[in-house]
Amino acid sequence: MAGGRPKIVIDYEMVKKLAHIHCTQDEIASMMDISVRTLQRDDEFCRIYKRGIETGCASLRRLQWKAAEKGDKTMLVWLGKIYLKQVDKQEIDQNVYENGKKPVEELKESIDKIRRDKKKNEDNT
């Protein structure tokens, strides 16, 4: 008569489907009512999980390319950024205000005005 715990049965088909949609190992363990550590010690689980994640990525990439080929401009821009290293570049010159003066020049003018006003007030008193 054998003793100990009953052998835990892992539904590998379910693991494959869940990994394909990028469920985490924690999520899969929770759904199967098995500890994550138990799953991670199972070589077959690790192999199937890794393959499921990879096929999920390939499936997602295939759908993205289809969307881009159909003219989805957002997807075209996104794929260009990922694969072609393209970037959105917006240059903002923060050194010029609407009045055309640089902040430092404007600050100097304000300080000079304050000094002139202060001197006028002192002279008038």
C-alpha positions as CSV (number, residue, x, y, z in Angstrom):
1,M,0.0,0.0,0.0
2,A,1.4,3.3,-1.1
3,G,1.5,6.3,1.3
4,G,1.8,10.0,0.9
5,R,-0.1,12.5,-1.2
6,P,-2.0,11.6,-4.3
7,K,-0.2,12.6,-7.5
8,I,-1.2,16.0,-8.8
9,V,-2.5,15.8,-12.3
10,I,-1.7,18.9,-14.5
11,D,-4.0,19.6,-17.4
12,Y,-1.3,20.4,-20.0
13,E,-3.9,21.2,-22.7
14,M,-5.3,23.9,-20.4
15,V,-1.8,25.1,-19.6
16,K,-1.1,25.5,-23.4
17,K,-4.3,27.5,-24.0
18,L,-3.7,29.8,-21.0
19,A,-0.1,30.4,-21.8
20,H,-1.1,31.2,-25.4
21,I,-3.1,34.2,-24.1
22,H,-0.2,35.1,-21.8
23,C,-1.7,34.1,-18.5
24,T,1.0,34.3,-15.8
25,Q,2.1,31.2,-14.0
26,D,0.4,32.5,-10.8
27,E,-2.9,32.8,-12.8
28,I,-2.6,29.3,-14.2
29,A,-1.7,27.8,-10.8
30,S,-4.7,29.6,-9.3
31,M,-7.1,28.3,-12.0
32,M,-5.8,24.7,-11.5
33,D,-5.7,25.0,-7.7
34,I,-2.0,24.0,-7.7
35,S,0.9,25.9,-6.2
36,V,3.1,27.8,-8.6
37,R,6.1,26.0,-7.1
38,T,4.6,22.6,-8.0
39,L,4.0,23.7,-11.6
40,Q,7.5,25.1,-11.9
41,R,9.1,21.8,-10.7
42,D,7.2,20.0,-13.5
43,D,9.5,19.9,-16.6
44,E,6.5,19.2,-19.0
45,F,4.7,22.3,-17.6
46,C,7.7,24.5,-18.2
47,R,8.1,23.2,-21.7
48,I,4.4,23.7,-22.6
49,Y,4.2,27.0,-20.8
50,K,7.2,28.4,-22.7
51,R,5.9,27.1,-26.0
52,G,2.4,28.6,-25.3
53,I,3.8,32.0,-24.6
54,E,5.9,31.9,-27.8
55,T,3.0,30.8,-30.0
56,G,0.9,33.5,-28.4
57,C,3.5,36.1,-29.3
58,A,3.6,34.8,-32.9
59,S,-0.2,34.8,-33.1
60,L,-0.4,38.4,-31.8
61,R,2.3,39.5,-34.2
62,R,0.5,37.9,-37.1
63,L,-2.7,39.8,-36.2
64,Q,-0.8,43.1,-35.9
65,W,0.7,42.6,-39.4
66,K,-2.7,41.9,-40.8
67,A,-4.1,45.0,-39.2
68,A,-1.2,47.1,-40.7
69,E,-1.7,45.5,-44.1
70,K,-5.4,46.5,-44.0
71,G,-4.3,50.1,-43.5
72,D,-4.5,50.5,-39.7
73,K,-2.3,53.6,-39.4
74,T,-1.8,53.3,-35.7
75,M,-0.5,49.7,-36.2
76,L,1.8,50.9,-39.0
77,V,3.3,53.6,-36.8
78,W,3.7,51.2,-33.9
79,L,5.3,48.5,-36.0
80,G,7.6,51.1,-37.5
81,K,8.7,52.1,-34.0
82,I,9.4,48.5,-33.0
83,Y,11.0,47.1,-36.1
84,L,12.4,50.1,-37.9
85,K,13.5,52.1,-34.8
86,Q,11.4,55.0,-35.9
87,V,10.5,57.7,-33.3
88,D,8.1,60.5,-32.8
89,K,10.1,63.6,-32.5
90,Q,8.6,66.8,-31.2
91,E,11.0,69.6,-30.6
92,I,9.9,72.3,-28.2
93,D,12.0,75.3,-27.7
94,Q,11.5,76.3,-24.1
95,N,14.0,79.1,-24.3
96,V,11.6,81.5,-26.2
97,Y,8.3,82.9,-24.9
98,E,5.4,84.1,-27.0
99,N,6.8,87.7,-26.9
100,G,10.0,86.4,-28.5
101,K,12.3,87.1,-25.6
102,K,14.3,84.5,-23.8
103,P,13.4,83.8,-20.2
104,V,16.8,85.2,-18.9
105,E,16.3,88.4,-20.8
106,E,12.8,88.8,-19.6
107,L,13.9,88.1,-16.0
108,K,16.7,90.7,-16.3
109,E,14.2,93.3,-17.6
110,S,11.8,92.6,-14.7
111,I,14.6,93.0,-12.1
112,D,15.7,96.2,-13.7
113,K,12.2,97.5,-13.7
114,I,11.8,96.6,-10.0
115,R,15.1,98.4,-9.2
116,R,14.0,101.5,-11.2
117,D,10.6,101.6,-9.4
118,K,12.2,101.1,-6.0
119,K,14.7,104.0,-6.7
120,K,11.8,106.3,-7.9
121,N,9.9,105.5,-4.7
122,E,13.0,106.2,-2.6
123,D,13.7,109.5,-4.4
124,N,10.1,110.7,-3.9
125,T,10.1,110.1,-0.2
